[in-house]
Amino acid sequence: MVLDRNLAQACRLALRAAILISLPLLAGSARAEDEVKLGALMDVTGPIANFMPALLAAQQLAVDEV
């Protein structure tokens, strides 16, 4: 009985995850002439500040690819 309940709970969780993952696909995609806004949340000061030039270059590379 416990195994059946756990299996049912796992199936419900997998279904919810699949629905959440597919929602952006159902919403549609941007057309080529639409503006696409990209953003990133990162620390630019503190211990990670030494890595910022490389991270910004990686972001620019991603923007150029899109």
PDB file of N, CA, C and O in Angstrom:
ATOM      1  N   MET A   1       0.810  -1.187   0.000  1.00  0.00           N
ATOM      2  CA  MET A   1       0.000   0.000   0.000  1.00  0.00           C
ATOM      3  C   MET A   1       0.863   1.265   0.000  1.00  0.00           C
ATOM      4  O   MET A   1       0.578   2.218  -0.724  1.00  0.00           O
ATOM      5  N   VAL A   2       1.910   1.264   0.811  1.00  0.00           N
ATOM      6  CA  VAL A   2       2.789   2.430   0.886  1.00  0.00           C
ATOM      7  C   VAL A   2       3.504   2.628  -0.441  1.00  0.00           C
ATOM      8  O   VAL A   2       3.685   3.762  -0.885  1.00  0.00           O
ATOM      9  N   LEU A   3       3.913   1.531  -1.080  1.00  0.00           N
ATOM     10  CA  LEU A   3       4.593   1.619  -2.366  1.00  0.00           C
ATOM     11  C   LEU A   3       3.677   2.215  -3.420  1.00  0.00           C
ATOM     12  O   LEU A   3       4.113   3.038  -4.225  1.00  0.00           O
ATOM     13  N   ASP A   4       2.401   1.807  -3.427  1.00  0.00           N
ATOM     14  CA  ASP A   4       1.438   2.354  -4.382  1.00  0.00           C
ATOM     15  C   ASP A   4       1.244   3.849  -4.164  1.00  0.00           C
ATOM     16  O   ASP A   4       1.148   4.614  -5.124  1.00  0.00           O
ATOM     17  N   ARG A   5       1.186   4.257  -2.914  1.00  0.00           N
ATOM     18  CA  ARG A   5       1.001   5.670  -2.596  1.00  0.00           C
ATOM     19  C   ARG A   5       2.225   6.474  -3.027  1.00  0.00           C
ATOM     20  O   ARG A   5       2.085   7.565  -3.578  1.00  0.00           O
ATOM     21  N   ASN A   6       3.415   5.948  -2.783  1.00  0.00           N
ATOM     22  CA  ASN A   6       4.643   6.633  -3.190  1.00  0.00           C
ATOM     23  C   ASN A   6       4.750   6.716  -4.706  1.00  0.00           C
ATOM     24  O   ASN A   6       5.174   7.739  -5.245  1.00  0.00           O
ATOM     25  N   LEU A   7       4.370   5.646  -5.396  1.00  0.00           N
ATOM     26  CA  LEU A   7       4.407   5.644  -6.854  1.00  0.00           C
ATOM     27  C   LEU A   7       3.425   6.660  -7.420  1.00  0.00           C
ATOM     28  O   LEU A   7       3.749   7.382  -8.363  1.00  0.00           O
ATOM     29  N   ALA A   8       2.233   6.716  -6.849  1.00  0.00           N
ATOM     30  CA  ALA A   8       1.236   7.684  -7.304  1.00  0.00           C
ATOM     31  C   ALA A   8       1.724   9.106  -7.065  1.00  0.00           C
ATOM     32  O   ALA A   8       1.536   9.981  -7.910  1.00  0.00           O
ATOM     33  N   GLN A   9       2.345   9.337  -5.926  1.00  0.00           N
ATOM     34  CA  GLN A   9       2.870  10.668  -5.621  1.00  0.00           C
ATOM     35  C   GLN A   9       3.996  11.031  -6.585  1.00  0.00           C
ATOM     36  O   GLN A   9       4.073  12.174  -7.036  1.00  0.00           O
ATOM     37  N   ALA A  10       4.859  10.092  -6.902  1.00  0.00           N
ATOM     38  CA  ALA A  10       5.948  10.346  -7.845  1.00  0.00           C
ATOM     39  C   ALA A  10       5.404  10.627  -9.237  1.00  0.00           C
ATOM     40  O   ALA A  10       5.933  11.485  -9.945  1.00  0.00           O
ATOM     41  N   CYS A  11       4.360   9.921  -9.639  1.00  0.00           N
ATOM     42  CA  CYS A  11       3.752  10.162 -10.954  1.00  0.00           C
ATOM     43  C   CYS A  11       3.116  11.543 -11.017  1.00  0.00           C
ATOM     44  O   CYS A  11       3.239  12.241 -12.023  1.00  0.00           O
ATOM     45  N   ARG A  12       2.435  11.938  -9.945  1.00  0.00           N
ATOM     46  CA  ARG A  12       1.836  13.277  -9.916  1.00  0.00           C
ATOM     47  C   ARG A  12       2.914  14.353  -9.987  1.00  0.00           C
ATOM     48  O   ARG A  12       2.753  15.353 -10.687  1.00  0.00           O
ATOM     49  N   LEU A  13       3.998  14.150  -9.272  1.00  0.00           N
ATOM     50  CA  LEU A  13       5.104  15.110  -9.293  1.00  0.00           C
ATOM     51  C   LEU A  13       5.724  15.193 -10.684  1.00  0.00           C
ATOM     52  O   LEU A  13       6.029  16.287 -11.159  1.00  0.00           O
ATOM     53  N   ALA A  14       5.911  14.058 -11.337  1.00  0.00           N
ATOM     54  CA  ALA A  14       6.472  14.053 -12.689  1.00  0.00           C
ATOM     55  C   ALA A  14       5.536  14.747 -13.665  1.00  0.00           C
ATOM     56  O   ALA A  14       5.995  15.469 -14.550  1.00  0.00           O
ATOM     57  N   LEU A  15       4.240  14.543 -13.519  1.00  0.00           N
ATOM     58  CA  LEU A  15       3.268  15.202 -14.390  1.00  0.00           C
ATOM     59  C   LEU A  15       3.298  16.706 -14.184  1.00  0.00           C
ATOM     60  O   LEU A  15       3.276  17.465 -15.153  1.00  0.00           O
ATOM     61  N   ARG A  16       3.347  17.142 -12.940  1.00  0.00           N
ATOM     62  CA  ARG A  16       3.419  18.586 -12.666  1.00  0.00           C
ATOM     63  C   ARG A  16       4.685  19.194 -13.255  1.00  0.00           C
ATOM     64  O   ARG A  16       4.644  20.281 -13.830  1.00  0.00           O
ATOM     65  N   ALA A  17       5.801  18.501 -13.114  1.00  0.00           N
ATOM     66  CA  ALA A  17       7.062  19.000 -13.668  1.00  0.00           C
ATOM     67  C   ALA A  17       6.987  19.086 -15.184  1.00  0.00           C
ATOM     68  O   ALA A  17       7.466  20.056 -15.771  1.00  0.00           O
ATOM     69  N   ALA A  18       6.393  18.088 -15.823  1.00  0.00           N
ATOM     70  CA  ALA A  18       6.268  18.105 -17.283  1.00  0.00           C
ATOM     71  C   ALA A  18       5.385  19.256 -17.742  1.00  0.00           C
ATOM     72  O   ALA A  18       5.672  19.894 -18.755  1.00  0.00           O
ATOM     73  N   ILE A  19       4.326  19.521 -17.012  1.00  0.00           N
ATOM     74  CA  ILE A  19       3.442  20.638 -17.365  1.00  0.00           C
ATOM     75  C   ILE A  19       4.177  21.958 -17.214  1.00  0.00           C
ATOM     76  O   ILE A  19       4.090  22.819 -18.089  1.00  0.00           O
ATOM     77  N   LEU A  20       4.900  22.129 -16.114  1.00  0.00           N
ATOM     78  CA  LEU A  20       5.634  23.378 -15.905  1.00  0.00           C
ATOM     79  C   LEU A  20       6.709  23.590 -16.960  1.00  0.00           C
ATOM     80  O   LEU A  20       6.939  24.718 -17.395  1.00  0.00           O
ATOM     81  N   ILE A  21       7.358  22.526 -17.369  1.00  0.00           N
ATOM     82  CA  ILE A  21       8.399  22.645 -18.387  1.00  0.00           C
ATOM     83  C   ILE A  21       7.797  22.982 -19.744  1.00  0.00           C
ATOM     84  O   ILE A  21       8.412  23.708 -20.526  1.00  0.00           O
ATOM     85  N   SER A  22       6.606  22.468 -20.036  1.00  0.00           N
ATOM     86  CA  SER A  22       6.012  22.679 -21.358  1.00  0.00           C
ATOM     87  C   SER A  22       5.267  24.001 -21.476  1.00  0.00           C
ATOM     88  O   SER A  22       4.943  24.405 -22.593  1.00  0.00           O
ATOM     89  N   LEU A  23       4.984  24.686 -20.388  1.00  0.00           N
ATOM     90  CA  LEU A  23       4.234  25.943 -20.463  1.00  0.00           C
ATOM     91  C   LEU A  23       4.884  26.991 -21.364  1.00  0.00           C
ATOM     92  O   LEU A  23       4.174  27.606 -22.160  1.00  0.00           O
ATOM     93  N   PRO A  24       6.188  27.225 -21.284  1.00  0.00           N
ATOM     94  CA  PRO A  24       6.781  28.209 -22.202  1.00  0.00           C
ATOM     95  C   PRO A  24       6.626  27.818 -23.670  1.00  0.00           C
ATOM     96  O   PRO A  24       6.508  28.690 -24.530  1.00  0.00           O
ATOM     97  N   LEU A  25       6.626  26.538 -23.960  1.00  0.00           N
ATOM     98  CA  LEU A  25       6.449  26.103 -25.345  1.00  0.00           C
ATOM     99  C   LEU A  25       5.041  26.397 -25.834  1.00  0.00           C
ATOM    100  O   LEU A  25       4.844  26.740 -27.000  1.00  0.00           O
ATOM    101  N   LEU A  26       4.065  26.266 -24.951  1.00  0.00           N
ATOM    102  CA  LEU A  26       2.686  26.535 -25.327  1.00  0.00           C
ATOM    103  C   LEU A  26       2.424  28.030 -25.483  1.00  0.00           C
ATOM    104  O   LEU A  26       1.510  28.427 -26.206  1.00  0.00           O
ATOM    105  N   ALA A  27       3.214  28.854 -24.815  1.00  0.00           N
ATOM    106  CA  ALA A  27       3.019  30.298 -24.872  1.00  0.00           C
ATOM    107  C   ALA A  27       3.418  30.869 -26.228  1.00  0.00           C
ATOM    108  O   ALA A  27       3.007  31.977 -26.573  1.00  0.00           O
ATOM    109  N   GLY A  28       4.198  30.147 -26.987  1.00  0.00           N
ATOM    110  CA  GLY A  28       4.628  30.634 -28.293  1.00  0.00           C
ATOM    111  C   GLY A  28       6.044  31.163 -28.231  1.00  0.00           C
ATOM    112  O   GLY A  28       6.596  31.382 -27.152  1.00  0.00           O
ATOM    113  N   SER A  29       6.613  31.360 -29.375  1.00  0.00           N
ATOM    114  CA  SER A  29       7.981  31.854 -29.435  1.00  0.00           C
ATOM    115  C   SER A  29       7.995  33.248 -30.043  1.00  0.00           C
ATOM    116  O   SER A  29       7.040  33.659 -30.702  1.00  0.00           O
ATOM    117  N   ALA A  30       9.076  33.962 -29.818  1.00  0.00           N
ATOM    118  CA  ALA A  30       9.213  35.315 -30.349  1.00  0.00           C
ATOM    119  C   ALA A  30       9.505  35.253 -31.843  1.00  0.00           C
ATOM    120  O   ALA A  30      10.262  34.401 -32.308  1.00  0.00           O
ATOM    121  N   ARG A  31       8.901  36.156 -32.573  1.00  0.00           N
ATOM    122  CA  ARG A  31       9.202  36.241 -34.003  1.00  0.00           C
ATOM    123  C   ARG A  31      10.536  36.949 -34.177  1.00  0.00           C
ATOM    124  O   ARG A  31      11.038  37.577 -33.245  1.00  0.00           O
ATOM    125  N   ALA A  32      11.098  36.847 -35.352  1.00  0.00           N
ATOM    126  CA  ALA A  32      12.431  37.389 -35.611  1.00  0.00           C
ATOM    127  C   ALA A  32      12.484  38.897 -35.389  1.00  0.00           C
ATOM    128  O   ALA A  32      13.511  39.419 -34.953  1.00  0.00           O
ATOM    129  N   GLU A  33      11.391  39.604 -35.682  1.00  0.00           N
ATOM    130  CA  GLU A  33      11.449  41.058 -35.549  1.00  0.00           C
ATOM    131  C   GLU A  33      11.130  41.531 -34.130  1.00  0.00           C
ATOM    132  O   GLU A  33      11.259  42.719 -33.835  1.00  0.00           O
ATOM    133  N   ASP A  34      10.718  40.625 -33.257  1.00  0.00           N
ATOM    134  CA  ASP A  34      10.439  41.014 -31.882  1.00  0.00           C
ATOM    135  C   ASP A  34      11.739  41.243 -31.115  1.00  0.00           C
ATOM    136  O   ASP A  34      12.749  40.584 -31.361  1.00  0.00           O
ATOM    137  N   GLU A  35      11.689  42.169 -30.202  1.00  0.00           N
ATOM    138  CA  GLU A  35      12.838  42.435 -29.354  1.00  0.00           C
ATOM    139  C   GLU A  35      12.894  41.387 -28.251  1.00  0.00           C
ATOM    140  O   GLU A  35      11.871  41.047 -27.656  1.00  0.00           O
ATOM    141  N   VAL A  36      14.066  40.887 -27.987  1.00  0.00           N
ATOM    142  CA  VAL A  36      14.263  39.896 -26.938  1.00  0.00           C
ATOM    143  C   VAL A  36      15.109  40.530 -25.849  1.00  0.00           C
ATOM    144  O   VAL A  36      16.198  41.038 -26.117  1.00  0.00           O
ATOM    145  N   LYS A  37      14.615  40.500 -24.632  1.00  0.00           N
ATOM    146  CA  LYS A  37      15.362  41.061 -23.508  1.00  0.00           C
ATOM    147  C   LYS A  37      16.030  39.927 -22.747  1.00  0.00           C
ATOM    148  O   LYS A  37      15.392  38.939 -22.385  1.00  0.00           O
ATOM    149  N   LEU A  38      17.310  40.088 -22.514  1.00  0.00           N
ATOM    150  CA  LEU A  38      18.081  39.108 -21.759  1.00  0.00           C
ATOM    151  C   LEU A  38      18.630  39.779 -20.516  1.00  0.00           C
ATOM    152  O   LEU A  38      18.963  40.964 -20.536  1.00  0.00           O
ATOM    153  N   GLY A  39      18.721  39.030 -19.452  1.00  0.00           N
ATOM    154  CA  GLY A  39      19.266  39.585 -18.226  1.00  0.00           C
ATOM    155  C   GLY A  39      19.969  38.517 -17.421  1.00  0.00           C
ATOM    156  O   GLY A  39      19.790  37.322 -17.655  1.00  0.00           O
ATOM    157  N   ALA A  40      20.761  38.955 -16.481  1.00  0.00           N
ATOM    158  CA  ALA A  40      21.467  38.025 -15.606  1.00  0.00           C
ATOM    159  C   ALA A  40      21.617  38.671 -14.239  1.00  0.00           C
ATOM    160  O   ALA A  40      21.894  39.866 -14.132  1.00  0.00           O
ATOM    161  N   LEU A  41      21.435  37.883 -13.209  1.00  0.00           N
ATOM    162  CA  LEU A  41      21.635  38.351 -11.847  1.00  0.00           C
ATOM    163  C   LEU A  41      22.969  37.817 -11.356  1.00  0.00           C
ATOM    164  O   LEU A  41      23.133  36.616 -11.143  1.00  0.00           O
ATOM    165  N   MET A  42      23.914  38.722 -11.182  1.00  0.00           N
ATOM    166  CA  MET A  42      25.246  38.320 -10.730  1.00  0.00           C
ATOM    167  C   MET A  42      25.816  39.402  -9.831  1.00  0.00           C
ATOM    168  O   MET A  42      25.474  40.579  -9.940  1.00  0.00           O
ATOM    169  N   ASP A  43      26.691  38.971  -8.945  1.00  0.00           N
ATOM    170  CA  ASP A  43      27.439  39.929  -8.133  1.00  0.00           C
ATOM    171  C   ASP A  43      28.549  40.521  -8.988  1.00  0.00           C
ATOM    172  O   ASP A  43      29.235  39.799  -9.711  1.00  0.00           O
ATOM    173  N   VAL A  44      28.722  41.828  -8.905  1.00  0.00           N
ATOM    174  CA  VAL A  44      29.811  42.461  -9.653  1.00  0.00           C
ATOM    175  C   VAL A  44      30.892  42.984  -8.714  1.00  0.00           C
ATOM    176  O   VAL A  44      31.885  43.557  -9.162  1.00  0.00           O
ATOM    177  N   THR A  45      30.701  42.789  -7.437  1.00  0.00           N
ATOM    178  CA  THR A  45      31.697  43.213  -6.456  1.00  0.00           C
ATOM    179  C   THR A  45      31.993  42.047  -5.530  1.00  0.00           C
ATOM    180  O   THR A  45      31.347  41.002  -5.606  1.00  0.00           O
ATOM    181  N   GLY A  46      32.944  42.228  -4.683  1.00  0.00           N
ATOM    182  CA  GLY A  46      33.263  41.189  -3.715  1.00  0.00           C
ATOM    183  C   GLY A  46      34.202  40.151  -4.285  1.00  0.00           C
ATOM    184  O   GLY A  46      34.977  40.439  -5.197  1.00  0.00           O
ATOM    185  N   PRO A  47      34.138  38.941  -3.750  1.00  0.00           N
ATOM    186  CA  PRO A  47      35.097  37.913  -4.146  1.00  0.00           C
ATOM    187  C   PRO A  47      34.985  37.492  -5.607  1.00  0.00           C
ATOM    188  O   PRO A  47      35.953  36.986  -6.174  1.00  0.00           O
ATOM    189  N   ILE A  48      33.840  37.688  -6.217  1.00  0.00           N
ATOM    190  CA  ILE A  48      33.664  37.264  -7.614  1.00  0.00           C
ATOM    191  C   ILE A  48      34.079  38.356  -8.604  1.00  0.00           C
ATOM    192  O   ILE A  48      34.062  38.121  -9.813  1.00  0.00           O
ATOM    193  N   ALA A  49      34.443  39.516  -8.127  1.00  0.00           N
ATOM    194  CA  ALA A  49      34.764  40.642  -9.006  1.00  0.00           C
ATOM    195  C   ALA A  49      35.893  40.321  -9.985  1.00  0.00           C
ATOM    196  O   ALA A  49      35.899  40.849 -11.097  1.00  0.00           O
ATOM    197  N   ASN A  50      36.832  39.485  -9.608  1.00  0.00           N
ATOM    198  CA  ASN A  50      37.934  39.140 -10.513  1.00  0.00           C
ATOM    199  C   ASN A  50      37.457  38.362 -11.732  1.00  0.00           C
ATOM    200  O   ASN A  50      38.112  38.378 -12.774  1.00  0.00           O
ATOM    201  N   PHE A  51      36.327  37.686 -11.608  1.00  0.00           N
ATOM    202  CA  PHE A  51      35.811  36.865 -12.702  1.00  0.00           C
ATOM    203  C   PHE A  51      34.856  37.629 -13.616  1.00  0.00           C
ATOM    204  O   PHE A  51      34.431  37.096 -14.641  1.00  0.00           O
ATOM    205  N   MET A  52      34.514  38.860 -13.265  1.00  0.00           N
ATOM    206  CA  MET A  52      33.501  39.595 -14.024  1.00  0.00           C
ATOM    207  C   MET A  52      33.866  39.821 -15.488  1.00  0.00           C
ATOM    208  O   MET A  52      32.985  39.657 -16.332  1.00  0.00           O
ATOM    209  N   PRO A  53      35.091  40.184 -15.855  1.00  0.00           N
ATOM    210  CA  PRO A  53      35.375  40.365 -17.284  1.00  0.00           C
ATOM    211  C   PRO A  53      35.079  39.108 -18.103  1.00  0.00           C
ATOM    212  O   PRO A  53      34.529  39.201 -19.201  1.00  0.00           O
ATOM    213  N   ALA A  54      35.433  37.948 -17.584  1.00  0.00           N
ATOM    214  CA  ALA A  54      35.159  36.703 -18.307  1.00  0.00           C
ATOM    215  C   ALA A  54      33.663  36.418 -18.356  1.00  0.00           C
ATOM    216  O   ALA A  54      33.154  35.962 -19.380  1.00  0.00           O
ATOM    217  N   LEU A  55      32.959  36.679 -17.265  1.00  0.00           N
ATOM    218  CA  LEU A  55      31.515  36.442 -17.244  1.00  0.00           C
ATOM    219  C   LEU A  55      30.790  37.391 -18.194  1.00  0.00           C
ATOM    220  O   LEU A  55      29.856  36.983 -18.884  1.00  0.00           O
ATOM    221  N   LEU A  56      31.208  38.636 -18.233  1.00  0.00           N
ATOM    222  CA  LEU A  56      30.593  39.595 -19.154  1.00  0.00           C
ATOM    223  C   LEU A  56      30.881  39.223 -20.601  1.00  0.00           C
ATOM    224  O   LEU A  56      30.015  39.375 -21.463  1.00  0.00           O
ATOM    225  N   ALA A  57      32.081  38.740 -20.876  1.00  0.00           N
ATOM    226  CA  ALA A  57      32.407  38.292 -22.235  1.00  0.00           C
ATOM    227  C   ALA A  57      31.556  37.084 -22.618  1.00  0.00           C
ATOM    228  O   ALA A  57      31.124  36.971 -23.765  1.00  0.00           O
ATOM    229  N   ALA A  58      31.312  36.186 -21.674  1.00  0.00           N
ATOM    230  CA  ALA A  58      30.461  35.025 -21.943  1.00  0.00           C
ATOM    231  C   ALA A  58      29.029  35.456 -22.212  1.00  0.00           C
ATOM    232  O   ALA A  58      28.362  34.898 -23.083  1.00  0.00           O
ATOM    233  N   GLN A  59      28.556  36.445 -21.468  1.00  0.00           N
ATOM    234  CA  GLN A  59      27.207  36.965 -21.715  1.00  0.00           C
ATOM    235  C   GLN A  59      27.124  37.591 -23.097  1.00  0.00           C
ATOM    236  O   GLN A  59      26.148  37.371 -23.815  1.00  0.00           O
ATOM    237  N   GLN A  60      28.124  38.362 -23.478  1.00  0.00           N
ATOM    238  CA  GLN A  60      28.116  38.995 -24.794  1.00  0.00           C
ATOM    239  C   GLN A  60      28.143  37.942 -25.893  1.00  0.00           C
ATOM    240  O   GLN A  60      27.478  38.100 -26.916  1.00  0.00           O
ATOM    241  N   LEU A  61      28.890  36.889 -25.697  1.00  0.00           N
ATOM    242  CA  LEU A  61      28.923  35.792 -26.662  1.00  0.00           C
ATOM    243  C   LEU A  61      27.542  35.161 -26.805  1.00  0.00           C
ATOM    244  O   LEU A  61      27.111  34.846 -27.915  1.00  0.00           O
ATOM    245  N   ALA A  62      26.853  34.978 -25.690  1.00  0.00           N
ATOM    246  CA  ALA A  62      25.500  34.424 -25.736  1.00  0.00           C
ATOM    247  C   ALA A  62      24.555  35.363 -26.476  1.00  0.00           C
ATOM    248  O   ALA A  62      23.717  34.907 -27.254  1.00  0.00           O
ATOM    249  N   VAL A  63      24.679  36.664 -26.243  1.00  0.00           N
ATOM    250  CA  VAL A  63      23.833  37.642 -26.941  1.00  0.00           C
ATOM    251  C   VAL A  63      24.115  37.610 -28.432  1.00  0.00           C
ATOM    252  O   VAL A  63      23.186  37.658 -29.237  1.00  0.00           O
ATOM    253  N   ASP A  64      25.374  37.529 -28.810  1.00  0.00           N
ATOM    254  CA  ASP A  64      25.731  37.485 -30.230  1.00  0.00           C
ATOM    255  C   ASP A  64      25.185  36.230 -30.900  1.00  0.00           C
ATOM    256  O   ASP A  64      24.814  36.269 -32.073  1.00  0.00           O
ATOM    257  N   GLU A  65      25.131  35.123 -30.171  1.00  0.00           N
ATOM    258  CA  GLU A  65      24.622  33.871 -30.731  1.00  0.00           C
ATOM    259  C   GLU A  65      23.109  33.914 -30.916  1.00  0.00           C
ATOM    260  O   GLU A  65      22.575  33.307 -31.844  1.00  0.00           O
ATOM    261  N   VAL A  66      22.424  34.629 -30.034  1.00  0.00           N
ATOM    262  CA  VAL A  66      20.963  34.721 -30.137  1.00  0.00           C
ATOM    263  C   VAL A  66      20.640  35.672 -31.251  1.00  0.00           C
ATOM    264  O   VAL A  66      19.467  35.916 -31.533  1.00  0.00           O
TER     265      VAL A  66
END
